[in-house]
Every structure is written in structure tokens, then in C-alpha cells.
Amino acid sequence: MPAALSVHLILIVAQVCFAALPVAGRLALNGTIGPAAIVLARVCGGALVFTLIAWRRGVLRIRREDMWPLLGCALLGVAANQELFVHGLARSTATNASLLNATIPVWTIVVAIVLRREPLRLRRMLGVVVAFGGVIALVGVDRMSTAPGHLLGSIMVLLNSLCYSSFLVVVRPLGERYDPFALIAWLFIAAAPFVAPFGIHELVNSPPLAGADFAYLGFLVAVPTVTAYALVQIALQRSESTLVAAYIYLQPVFATLGAMALLGEQPSLRTLLCGAVVLAGVRIAVVRAARQ
């Protein structure tokens, strides 16, 4: 398989996995699981799985000079990213979260240009604008809540987008030096102390978990955590961070399909048309990289 094609297929599957998070996460939050407990399960579960994989591959090692950069990446891309998104989702609406999370590619381009990691490319910027317009129409900016009760959650989701965008840019040098499974293992291990106090406190003060709760947690660890993070890290080794970020626009499309299948939601003609615009924008943003 050509290298460029394989990168795009990896990124598409990764977005399918990530899109499972809001659907399964919303189902889990409807039970007895709190947002901090979900984050704790994802981080600890991911750390365990990736550490075992890296150990079996014989690549579980890290240079001393990379410890501080790795700690910063773990804080941005794992701890702060997951805490802000899940807590923001619990305090805001799905519409707000979908719209604000779609700003990740925009923030990624801004951060990459500011840090002089990547050049400014007009075609990719055009694709970002087109796709972002499709996302706005898809979620309905006219229905976006500005109620005071949703303000904190919306701010948290926006900060999550900025954290993950910065992570995509600054982690790439580490991704070029380490095996992807080893790097993710260390990222999750380093993030665990940041999220453990919140998750443990919530579990201690919550009712006992039911069987369905454990099933949701297992799925959230396996699909939108282990599989999704692994695929993104592999893609970062083969492409630019802005290309990886551009595919995030597919998440609302896949999430809509998941909501149709699992939550009984029926898409309107507007949803289908907006999804087509999102796909067109992603194609504009990535076609140059595919040709290269």
C-alpha cells in the first residue's frame, strides 16, 4: 500500500474511534459514572495496555533529556485534554462541544505557524475554512447555547481544543525518535498522577458501579483511547501535525452516524449536505499531502 494512502486510511479509522467517545461517553454519563472516573479509567487502562505492548516489543525506554518534554506533552495531550473535554461535555451541551472541538485544526495551524514548525499553506487553510463552515452548519450555530449554566463547560471544551492542538505540534519531535507504542505508554504513565486524585475522589463518593458501567468503561478504554491514540501517533510519524488535525473534522460526521445507530437519531437533509461539505473540506486540506 502506498505510504500516503496508508496514512489517510489510518487517520480515517482513528476518527471513527474518536467519534465513539461522545456517543459511548454520553451513555456512560447517564449511569453512575462521573466524568473524572471516565478519565481515570481511560488513562490508567491506556497506560497498562500500551506499557504491555511496548514491553513485549522491547522498546519501553526513554532518554533522560526527553523526560521534561514528555511530561509537558502528557499534560497537554492526555491529562488536560481528557479532563477538560469530559468535564466540559458534562457541563455543556453536545452541540457546544461539537462546535468548539472542531476548532482543533485551526488552533493546530496557528500553533504550528507561531512555533515555526510548519509553513503556511493557502490550500490547507482553504480546506480548514470550508470544513469548519460545514461543521458549523452541521451542529447549527444558531442553536448553540449561550446560557450562563453552559458557559463554564464551553470554555473547558475550547481550552481542551487548544491543549490538544498544542500537543499535536510539540509531540512530533518525540514521535520521530521513539516507537509509537512506547511513546504513548510513557505519555499515559506520566499523565496518571495528574488525573488520579480527581478520579479516585469521585469513585469514593459515588454509588457502586454496575455491570453496564464496567462495560462502558472497557469500551471507552479499548476504542476511543487505546486504538485511537495508537493510530494518531503512527500517523504523526508519517505526516504533518496539521494534516492529522484536519481529519478531526470527520468526527462530527461519524458521531452522527453512531447516534443514528445507537441513540435512534434520524439525520435530516441538512445533516447529509453538511456532512458532504465537511468531507469536501478535508479533501481540499489533504490532497496536496497525498500528491507529495
Contacts in CASP RR format, 6 or more apart in sequence:
PFRMAT RR
TARGET T0000
AUTHOR 0000-0000-0000
METHOD contacts of the structure
MODEL  1
MPAALSVHLILIVAQVCFAALPVAGRLALNGTIGPAAIVLARVCGGALVF
TLIAWRRGVLRIRREDMWPLLGCALLGVAANQELFVHGLARSTATNASLL
NATIPVWTIVVAIVLRREPLRLRRMLGVVVAFGGVIALVGVDRMSTAPGH
LLGSIMVLLNSLCYSSFLVVVRPLGERYDPFALIAWLFIAAAPFVAPFGI
HELVNSPPLAGADFAYLGFLVAVPTVTAYALVQIALQRSESTLVAAYIYL
QPVFATLGAMALLGEQPSLRTLLCGAVVLAGVRIAVVRAARQ
1 9 0 8 1.000
3 238 0 8 1.000
4 289 0 8 1.000
4 290 0 8 1.000
4 291 0 8 1.000
4 292 0 8 1.000
5 290 0 8 1.000
6 238 0 8 1.000
7 235 0 8 1.000
7 238 0 8 1.000
7 239 0 8 1.000
7 243 0 8 1.000
7 289 0 8 1.000
8 286 0 8 1.000
8 290 0 8 1.000
10 231 0 8 1.000
10 234 0 8 1.000
10 235 0 8 1.000
11 231 0 8 1.000
11 232 0 8 1.000
11 235 0 8 1.000
11 239 0 8 1.000
11 243 0 8 1.000
11 244 0 8 1.000
11 247 0 8 1.000
12 247 0 8 1.000
12 250 0 8 1.000
13 227 0 8 1.000
13 231 0 8 1.000
14 227 0 8 1.000
14 228 0 8 1.000
14 231 0 8 1.000
14 232 0 8 1.000
14 235 0 8 1.000
14 247 0 8 1.000
15 247 0 8 1.000
15 248 0 8 1.000
15 250 0 8 1.000
15 251 0 8 1.000
15 254 0 8 1.000
16 254 0 8 1.000
17 223 0 8 1.000
17 224 0 8 1.000
17 227 0 8 1.000
17 228 0 8 1.000
17 231 0 8 1.000
18 224 0 8 1.000
18 228 0 8 1.000
18 248 0 8 1.000
18 251 0 8 1.000
19 224 0 8 1.000
19 250 0 8 1.000
19 251 0 8 1.000
19 252 0 8 1.000
19 253 0 8 1.000
19 254 0 8 1.000
19 255 0 8 1.000
19 257 0 8 1.000
19 258 0 8 1.000
20 219 0 8 1.000
20 223 0 8 1.000
20 224 0 8 1.000
20 258 0 8 1.000
21 220 0 8 1.000
21 224 0 8 1.000
21 228 0 8 1.000
22 89 0 8 1.000
22 94 0 8 1.000
22 97 0 8 1.000
22 98 0 8 1.000
22 255 0 8 1.000
23 255 0 8 1.000
23 258 0 8 1.000
23 259 0 8 1.000
23 262 0 8 1.000
23 263 0 8 1.000
24 216 0 8 1.000
24 219 0 8 1.000
24 220 0 8 1.000
24 223 0 8 1.000
24 224 0 8 1.000
25 38 0 8 1.000
25 86 0 8 1.000
25 89 0 8 1.000
25 216 0 8 1.000
25 220 0 8 1.000
26 89 0 8 1.000
26 94 0 8 1.000
26 263 0 8 1.000
27 216 0 8 1.000
27 262 0 8 1.000
28 34 0 8 1.000
28 38 0 8 1.000
28 213 0 8 1.000
28 216 0 8 1.000
28 217 0 8 1.000
28 220 0 8 1.000
29 35 0 8 1.000
29 38 0 8 1.000
29 89 0 8 1.000
29 90 0 8 1.000
31 210 0 8 1.000
31 212 0 8 1.000
31 213 0 8 1.000
32 206 0 8 1.000
32 207 0 8 1.000
32 208 0 8 1.000
32 209 0 8 1.000
32 210 0 8 1.000
32 213 0 8 1.000
33 206 0 8 1.000
33 209 0 8 1.000
33 213 0 8 1.000
33 216 0 8 1.000
33 217 0 8 1.000
34 90 0 8 1.000
34 202 0 8 1.000
34 206 0 8 1.000
35 83 0 8 1.000
35 86 0 8 1.000
35 87 0 8 1.000
35 88 0 8 1.000
35 89 0 8 1.000
35 90 0 8 1.000
35 202 0 8 1.000
36 83 0 8 1.000
36 86 0 8 1.000
36 87 0 8 1.000
36 195 0 8 1.000
36 198 0 8 1.000
36 199 0 8 1.000
36 201 0 8 1.000
36 202 0 8 1.000
37 199 0 8 1.000
37 202 0 8 1.000
37 203 0 8 1.000
37 206 0 8 1.000
37 217 0 8 1.000
38 86 0 8 1.000
38 217 0 8 1.000
38 220 0 8 1.000
39 82 0 8 1.000
39 83 0 8 1.000
39 86 0 8 1.000
39 195 0 8 1.000
39 198 0 8 1.000
39 199 0 8 1.000
40 195 0 8 1.000
40 196 0 8 1.000
40 198 0 8 1.000
40 199 0 8 1.000
40 200 0 8 1.000
40 202 0 8 1.000
40 203 0 8 1.000
41 217 0 8 1.000
41 218 0 8 1.000
41 220 0 8 1.000
41 221 0 8 1.000
42 82 0 8 1.000
42 220 0 8 1.000
42 221 0 8 1.000
42 224 0 8 1.000
42 225 0 8 1.000
43 78 0 8 1.000
43 79 0 8 1.000
43 82 0 8 1.000
43 188 0 8 1.000
43 191 0 8 1.000
43 192 0 8 1.000
43 195 0 8 1.000
44 188 0 8 1.000
44 192 0 8 1.000
44 196 0 8 1.000
45 188 0 8 1.000
45 221 0 8 1.000
45 225 0 8 1.000
45 226 0 8 1.000
46 184 0 8 1.000
46 188 0 8 1.000
46 221 0 8 1.000
46 225 0 8 1.000
46 226 0 8 1.000
46 229 0 8 1.000
47 185 0 8 1.000
47 188 0 8 1.000
47 189 0 8 1.000
47 191 0 8 1.000
47 192 0 8 1.000
49 221 0 8 1.000
49 226 0 8 1.000
50 181 0 8 1.000
50 182 0 8 1.000
50 184 0 8 1.000
50 185 0 8 1.000
50 188 0 8 1.000
50 226 0 8 1.000
50 229 0 8 1.000
50 230 0 8 1.000
51 60 0 8 1.000
51 185 0 8 1.000
51 188 0 8 1.000
51 189 0 8 1.000
53 181 0 8 1.000
53 185 0 8 1.000
54 60 0 8 1.000
54 179 0 8 1.000
54 181 0 8 1.000
54 182 0 8 1.000
54 185 0 8 1.000
57 179 0 8 1.000
57 181 0 8 1.000
57 182 0 8 1.000
59 178 0 8 1.000
59 179 0 8 1.000
59 181 0 8 1.000
59 182 0 8 1.000
60 182 0 8 1.000
60 185 0 8 1.000
61 182 0 8 1.000
62 70 0 8 1.000
62 178 0 8 1.000
62 182 0 8 1.000
62 186 0 8 1.000
63 177 0 8 1.000
66 174 0 8 1.000
66 177 0 8 1.000
69 170 0 8 1.000
69 173 0 8 1.000
69 174 0 8 1.000
70 174 0 8 1.000
70 183 0 8 1.000
70 186 0 8 1.000
70 187 0 8 1.000
70 190 0 8 1.000
71 190 0 8 1.000
72 170 0 8 1.000
72 190 0 8 1.000
73 167 0 8 1.000
73 170 0 8 1.000
73 171 0 8 1.000
73 174 0 8 1.000
73 187 0 8 1.000
74 186 0 8 1.000
74 187 0 8 1.000
74 188 0 8 1.000
74 189 0 8 1.000
74 190 0 8 1.000
74 191 0 8 1.000
74 194 0 8 1.000
75 190 0 8 1.000
75 191 0 8 1.000
75 194 0 8 1.000
76 163 0 8 1.000
76 164 0 8 1.000
76 166 0 8 1.000
76 167 0 8 1.000
76 170 0 8 1.000
77 163 0 8 1.000
77 164 0 8 1.000
77 167 0 8 1.000
77 171 0 8 1.000
77 187 0 8 1.000
77 191 0 8 1.000
78 187 0 8 1.000
78 188 0 8 1.000
78 190 0 8 1.000
78 191 0 8 1.000
79 191 0 8 1.000
79 194 0 8 1.000
79 195 0 8 1.000
80 159 0 8 1.000
80 160 0 8 1.000
80 163 0 8 1.000
80 194 0 8 1.000
81 160 0 8 1.000
81 163 0 8 1.000
81 164 0 8 1.000
81 167 0 8 1.000
82 195 0 8 1.000
83 194 0 8 1.000
83 195 0 8 1.000
83 198 0 8 1.000
84 156 0 8 1.000
84 157 0 8 1.000
84 159 0 8 1.000
84 160 0 8 1.000
84 163 0 8 1.000
85 97 0 8 1.000
85 101 0 8 1.000
85 156 0 8 1.000
85 157 0 8 1.000
85 160 0 8 1.000
87 153 0 8 1.000
87 156 0 8 1.000
88 97 0 8 1.000
88 152 0 8 1.000
88 153 0 8 1.000
88 154 0 8 1.000
88 156 0 8 1.000
88 157 0 8 1.000
88 160 0 8 1.000
89 97 0 8 1.000
89 153 0 8 1.000
89 157 0 8 1.000
90 153 0 8 1.000
91 149 0 8 1.000
91 150 0 8 1.000
91 152 0 8 1.000
91 153 0 8 1.000
91 156 0 8 1.000
92 145 0 8 1.000
92 150 0 8 1.000
92 152 0 8 1.000
92 153 0 8 1.000
92 154 0 8 1.000
92 156 0 8 1.000
92 157 0 8 1.000
93 145 0 8 1.000
93 150 0 8 1.000
95 139 0 8 1.000
95 140 0 8 1.000
95 143 0 8 1.000
95 144 0 8 1.000
95 145 0 8 1.000
96 144 0 8 1.000
96 145 0 8 1.000
96 150 0 8 1.000
96 153 0 8 1.000
96 154 0 8 1.000
96 157 0 8 1.000
97 154 0 8 1.000
97 157 0 8 1.000
98 135 0 8 1.000
98 138 0 8 1.000
98 139 0 8 1.000
98 252 0 8 1.000
98 255 0 8 1.000
99 135 0 8 1.000
99 136 0 8 1.000
99 139 0 8 1.000
99 140 0 8 1.000
99 141 0 8 1.000
99 144 0 8 1.000
100 154 0 8 1.000
100 157 0 8 1.000
100 158 0 8 1.000
100 161 0 8 1.000
101 157 0 8 1.000
101 160 0 8 1.000
101 161 0 8 1.000
101 248 0 8 1.000
101 251 0 8 1.000
102 132 0 8 1.000
102 135 0 8 1.000
102 136 0 8 1.000
102 139 0 8 1.000
102 248 0 8 1.000
102 249 0 8 1.000
102 251 0 8 1.000
102 252 0 8 1.000
103 132 0 8 1.000
103 158 0 8 1.000
103 161 0 8 1.000
104 161 0 8 1.000
104 164 0 8 1.000
104 165 0 8 1.000
104 168 0 8 1.000
104 245 0 8 1.000
104 248 0 8 1.000
105 128 0 8 1.000
105 131 0 8 1.000
105 132 0 8 1.000
105 165 0 8 1.000
105 242 0 8 1.000
105 245 0 8 1.000
105 246 0 8 1.000
105 248 0 8 1.000
105 249 0 8 1.000
105 285 0 8 1.000
106 128 0 8 1.000
106 132 0 8 1.000
106 165 0 8 1.000
107 161 0 8 1.000
107 162 0 8 1.000
107 165 0 8 1.000
107 166 0 8 1.000
108 165 0 8 1.000
108 168 0 8 1.000
108 169 0 8 1.000
108 241 0 8 1.000
108 242 0 8 1.000
108 244 0 8 1.000
108 245 0 8 1.000
109 118 0 8 1.000
109 124 0 8 1.000
109 125 0 8 1.000
109 128 0 8 1.000
109 242 0 8 1.000
109 245 0 8 1.000
110 165 0 8 1.000
111 117 0 8 1.000
111 165 0 8 1.000
111 166 0 8 1.000
111 169 0 8 1.000
112 118 0 8 1.000
112 169 0 8 1.000
112 240 0 8 1.000
112 241 0 8 1.000
112 242 0 8 1.000
113 119 0 8 1.000
113 120 0 8 1.000
115 169 0 8 1.000
115 170 0 8 1.000
117 169 0 8 1.000
117 172 0 8 1.000
117 241 0 8 1.000
118 169 0 8 1.000
118 240 0 8 1.000
118 241 0 8 1.000
118 242 0 8 1.000
121 288 0 8 1.000
123 284 0 8 1.000
123 285 0 8 1.000
123 287 0 8 1.000
123 288 0 8 1.000
124 242 0 8 1.000
124 243 0 8 1.000
124 246 0 8 1.000
124 284 0 8 1.000
124 285 0 8 1.000
124 288 0 8 1.000
126 284 0 8 1.000
126 285 0 8 1.000
127 246 0 8 1.000
127 281 0 8 1.000
127 282 0 8 1.000
127 284 0 8 1.000
127 285 0 8 1.000
128 246 0 8 1.000
128 281 0 8 1.000
128 285 0 8 1.000
130 277 0 8 1.000
130 280 0 8 1.000
130 281 0 8 1.000
130 284 0 8 1.000
131 246 0 8 1.000
131 249 0 8 1.000
131 277 0 8 1.000
131 278 0 8 1.000
131 280 0 8 1.000
131 281 0 8 1.000
131 282 0 8 1.000
131 284 0 8 1.000
131 285 0 8 1.000
132 249 0 8 1.000
133 277 0 8 1.000
134 274 0 8 1.000
134 275 0 8 1.000
134 277 0 8 1.000
134 278 0 8 1.000
134 281 0 8 1.000
135 249 0 8 1.000
135 252 0 8 1.000
135 274 0 8 1.000
135 278 0 8 1.000
137 270 0 8 1.000
137 273 0 8 1.000
137 274 0 8 1.000
137 277 0 8 1.000
138 252 0 8 1.000
138 253 0 8 1.000
138 256 0 8 1.000
138 270 0 8 1.000
138 271 0 8 1.000
138 274 0 8 1.000
138 275 0 8 1.000
138 277 0 8 1.000
138 278 0 8 1.000
139 252 0 8 1.000
145 154 0 8 1.000
165 245 0 8 1.000
168 236 0 8 1.000
168 241 0 8 1.000
168 244 0 8 1.000
168 245 0 8 1.000
169 241 0 8 1.000
171 183 0 8 1.000
171 187 0 8 1.000
171 236 0 8 1.000
172 236 0 8 1.000
172 241 0 8 1.000
174 183 0 8 1.000
175 183 0 8 1.000
175 233 0 8 1.000
175 236 0 8 1.000
175 237 0 8 1.000
176 237 0 8 1.000
180 230 0 8 1.000
180 233 0 8 1.000
180 234 0 8 1.000
180 236 0 8 1.000
180 237 0 8 1.000
181 230 0 8 1.000
181 233 0 8 1.000
183 233 0 8 1.000
184 229 0 8 1.000
184 230 0 8 1.000
184 233 0 8 1.000
209 217 0 8 1.000
232 244 0 8 1.000
235 243 0 8 1.000
235 244 0 8 1.000
236 244 0 8 1.000
239 289 0 8 1.000
240 289 0 8 1.000
243 285 0 8 1.000
243 286 0 8 1.000
243 289 0 8 1.000
246 282 0 8 1.000
246 285 0 8 1.000
246 286 0 8 1.000
247 282 0 8 1.000
247 286 0 8 1.000
249 278 0 8 1.000
249 281 0 8 1.000
249 282 0 8 1.000
250 278 0 8 1.000
250 279 0 8 1.000
250 282 0 8 1.000
252 275 0 8 1.000
252 278 0 8 1.000
253 275 0 8 1.000
253 278 0 8 1.000
253 279 0 8 1.000
256 265 0 8 1.000
256 267 0 8 1.000
256 271 0 8 1.000
256 275 0 8 1.000
259 265 0 8 1.000
260 266 0 8 1.000
260 267 0 8 1.000
END
